[in-house]
Amino acid sequence: KQWYQRRVRGLYNNLQFTSLTWFDPTSYFVLMQFRVVITGVLFQIFFSKELTPMQWLSLILLTMGCIVQRLHENDIGKLSLDINVYLVLILIQVLSSCFAGVYTEYILKKQPGDVMIQNVYLYGNSVLCNLVLIMCKGQMGDFLSAEGWAPLGSFKVCYIIINTTCIGITVSLFLKYLNSILKTFASALEIVFTAILSYVIFGVSIDFGTIISVLLIFIVLSLHLR
């Protein structure tokens, strides 16, 4: 079971770079928000639990809230959703992201074992897959060179590695003891905290779109918790 989980997660990671290369940030962000609804569908399939109409309404409103936050007035003209192979790839990326998240929750809850050991297996497999990819592309020499390891001496790179590791561990614990639906809502709260911290640290003004998005998120949370 973990074999499928690792391969799907690896597929998502690689498609992420392809999508970011092809799509502008606004289009990419809007398309990725469909993860919210798809996560709800997969959750029902894997756990044989039907979401209530109120929960479905909260998921749809959450999707709208995330999109509204991104689609500022000056960004609407940049939205590009032409039907092409890259649009198909990003839809596959969305599906793989949702499947990996819900399936990870399924494994963590259905299979006994320490969550940290399962994390080691998952990330170890990811490292192995990337090494194989590097070999196939003939870049092993660059990878083993001093220049290839030089970025690890940067504080910013080390911070990103540590921060991403903490996020991964937190997500696994969240899925182990809560569920992927609540994880989706928790991720949406990033909008609230990002807006506040951006204002405090960088002086970025909180615009009308962000205010509407934050209000929708709080409405969604109240609906879902009923």
C-alpha positions as CSV (number, residue, x, y, z in Angstrom):
1,K,0.0,0.0,0.0
2,Q,2.8,2.4,0.8
3,W,4.3,1.7,-2.6
4,Y,1.3,3.4,-4.3
5,Q,1.4,6.3,-1.8
6,R,5.1,7.0,-2.5
7,R,4.8,6.8,-6.3
8,V,1.8,9.1,-6.3
9,R,3.6,11.6,-4.0
10,G,6.6,11.5,-6.3
11,L,4.4,12.1,-9.3
12,Y,2.9,15.2,-7.6
13,N,6.3,16.6,-6.7
14,N,7.6,16.3,-10.2
15,L,4.4,17.7,-11.9
16,Q,4.6,20.7,-9.5
17,F,7.7,21.9,-11.2
18,T,6.2,21.4,-14.6
19,S,3.1,23.3,-13.7
20,L,5.0,26.2,-12.1
21,T,7.1,26.5,-15.3
22,W,4.1,26.7,-17.6
23,F,1.3,28.6,-15.6
24,D,1.4,32.0,-14.2
25,P,1.0,32.1,-10.4
26,T,-2.7,33.2,-10.5
27,S,-3.8,30.4,-12.8
28,Y,-1.8,27.8,-10.9
29,F,-3.3,28.9,-7.5
30,V,-6.8,28.9,-8.8
31,L,-6.5,25.4,-10.4
32,M,-5.0,24.0,-7.3
33,Q,-7.9,25.1,-5.1
34,F,-10.0,22.3,-6.7
35,R,-8.1,20.0,-4.3
36,V,-10.7,21.0,-1.6
37,V,-13.7,19.5,-3.3
38,I,-11.8,16.5,-4.7
39,T,-10.4,15.7,-1.2
40,G,-14.0,15.5,0.0
41,V,-14.9,13.0,-2.7
42,L,-11.9,10.8,-2.0
43,F,-12.5,11.0,1.7
44,Q,-16.0,9.5,1.2
45,I,-14.7,6.7,-1.0
46,F,-11.8,5.6,1.2
47,F,-13.6,5.9,4.6
48,S,-17.1,5.1,3.4
49,K,-18.4,8.2,5.2
50,E,-20.8,10.6,3.6
51,L,-20.3,14.3,4.2
52,T,-23.4,16.2,5.2
53,P,-24.9,18.8,2.8
54,M,-23.6,21.5,5.2
55,Q,-20.1,20.1,5.0
56,W,-20.2,20.1,1.2
57,L,-21.4,23.7,1.3
58,S,-18.5,24.6,3.5
59,L,-16.0,22.9,1.1
60,I,-17.4,24.8,-1.9
61,L,-17.4,28.1,0.0
62,L,-13.8,27.4,1.1
63,T,-12.8,26.9,-2.5
64,M,-14.4,30.2,-3.5
65,G,-12.7,31.9,-0.5
66,C,-9.3,30.8,-1.6
67,I,-9.9,31.8,-5.2
68,V,-11.2,35.2,-4.2
69,Q,-8.1,35.9,-2.1
70,R,-5.9,35.3,-5.2
71,L,-8.0,36.9,-7.9
72,H,-7.3,40.5,-7.1
73,E,-8.7,43.0,-9.6
74,N,-5.4,43.4,-11.3
75,D,-4.8,39.7,-11.6
76,I,-8.0,38.7,-13.4
77,G,-6.5,39.6,-16.7
78,K,-3.6,37.3,-16.1
79,L,-5.8,34.2,-15.7
80,S,-5.0,31.8,-18.4
81,L,-6.8,28.4,-18.6
82,D,-6.3,27.4,-22.2
83,I,-7.1,23.7,-22.8
84,N,-3.7,22.0,-23.5
85,V,-1.5,19.2,-22.3
86,Y,-0.2,21.3,-19.4
87,L,-3.8,21.9,-18.2
88,V,-4.3,18.1,-18.2
89,L,-1.0,17.7,-16.3
90,I,-2.0,20.1,-13.6
91,L,-5.3,18.3,-13.2
92,I,-3.4,15.1,-12.8
93,Q,-1.3,16.9,-10.2
94,V,-4.4,18.0,-8.3
95,L,-5.7,14.4,-8.4
96,S,-2.4,13.0,-7.3
97,S,-2.1,15.5,-4.4
98,C,-5.6,14.7,-3.1
99,F,-5.1,10.9,-3.5
100,A,-1.8,11.0,-1.8
101,G,-3.2,13.0,1.1
102,V,-6.3,10.9,1.7
103,Y,-4.4,7.6,1.1
104,T,-1.8,8.6,3.5
105,E,-4.5,9.2,6.1
106,Y,-5.9,5.8,5.3
107,I,-2.6,4.0,5.7
108,L,-1.7,5.9,9.0
109,K,-5.1,4.9,10.5
110,K,-5.5,1.4,9.1
111,Q,-2.0,0.1,9.6
112,P,-0.4,-0.1,13.0
113,G,3.0,1.4,13.5
114,D,4.7,4.5,14.6
115,V,4.0,7.5,12.4
116,M,7.6,8.6,12.5
117,I,8.8,5.3,11.2
118,Q,6.3,5.5,8.3
119,N,7.7,9.0,7.6
120,V,11.2,7.6,7.4
121,Y,10.0,5.0,4.8
122,L,8.2,7.6,2.8
123,Y,10.9,10.2,2.6
124,G,13.6,7.6,2.2
125,N,11.8,6.3,-0.9
126,S,11.5,9.9,-2.2
127,V,15.2,10.3,-1.9
128,L,15.8,7.1,-3.8
129,C,13.4,8.1,-6.6
130,N,15.2,11.4,-7.0
131,L,18.6,9.7,-7.2
132,V,17.3,7.4,-9.9
133,L,16.0,10.4,-11.8
134,I,19.3,12.2,-11.5
135,M,21.1,9.1,-12.8
136,C,18.7,8.8,-15.8
137,K,19.4,12.4,-16.7
138,G,23.1,11.9,-16.5
139,Q,23.6,14.5,-13.7
140,M,25.2,12.3,-11.0
141,G,28.5,14.0,-11.5
142,D,27.0,17.4,-10.8
143,F,25.2,16.0,-7.8
144,L,28.3,14.6,-6.3
145,S,30.5,17.6,-7.0
146,A,31.3,20.2,-4.3
147,E,29.3,22.8,-6.3
148,G,26.3,20.5,-6.0
149,W,26.4,20.4,-2.2
150,A,27.5,24.1,-1.8
151,P,23.9,25.4,-1.4
152,L,23.6,23.4,1.9
153,G,26.0,25.9,3.4
154,S,23.4,28.6,3.0
155,F,21.4,29.6,6.0
156,K,18.3,30.2,3.8
157,V,18.5,26.7,2.2
158,C,19.0,25.0,5.6
159,Y,16.0,27.0,7.0
160,I,13.8,25.9,4.1
161,I,14.8,22.2,4.6
162,I,14.1,22.4,8.4
163,N,10.8,24.3,7.8
164,T,9.6,21.8,5.2
165,T,10.6,18.9,7.4
166,C,8.5,20.3,10.2
167,I,5.6,20.8,7.9
168,G,5.7,17.2,6.7
169,I,5.9,15.8,10.3
170,T,3.0,18.1,11.4
171,V,0.9,17.0,8.4
172,S,1.5,13.3,9.2
173,L,0.4,13.8,12.8
174,F,-2.6,15.8,11.7
175,L,-3.7,13.0,9.4
176,K,-3.0,10.3,12.0
177,Y,-5.1,11.8,14.7
178,L,-7.6,14.0,12.8
179,N,-8.5,13.8,9.1
180,S,-7.7,15.2,5.6
181,I,-10.9,17.3,5.6
182,L,-9.8,19.2,8.6
183,K,-6.3,19.5,7.2
184,T,-7.8,21.3,4.2
185,F,-9.5,23.8,6.5
186,A,-6.2,24.2,8.5
187,S,-4.4,24.9,5.2
188,A,-6.9,27.6,4.3
189,L,-6.1,29.4,7.6
190,E,-2.8,30.2,6.0
191,I,-4.5,33.0,4.2
192,V,-5.5,34.6,7.4
193,F,-2.1,34.3,9.1
194,T,-0.3,35.3,5.9
195,A,-2.3,38.4,5.5
196,I,-1.7,39.4,9.2
197,L,2.0,38.6,9.2
198,S,2.5,40.3,5.8
199,Y,0.9,43.5,7.2
200,V,2.9,43.4,10.4
201,I,6.3,42.4,9.0
202,F,6.3,43.9,5.5
203,G,3.6,46.6,5.7
204,V,1.6,45.0,2.9
205,S,-1.9,46.4,3.0
206,I,-4.9,44.0,3.5
207,D,-7.1,44.6,0.4
208,F,-10.9,44.0,0.0
209,G,-10.4,40.6,-1.7
210,T,-8.4,39.3,1.3
211,I,-11.1,40.6,3.7
212,I,-13.8,38.8,1.8
213,S,-11.7,35.7,1.7
214,V,-11.1,35.7,5.4
215,L,-14.8,36.2,6.2
216,L,-15.7,33.3,3.9
217,I,-13.1,31.1,5.7
218,F,-14.6,31.9,9.1
219,I,-18.1,31.3,7.8
220,V,-16.9,28.0,6.4
221,L,-15.3,26.9,9.7
222,S,-18.5,27.7,11.6
223,L,-20.6,25.7,9.1
224,H,-18.3,22.7,9.1
225,L,-18.1,22.5,12.9
226,R,-21.9,22.4,13.3
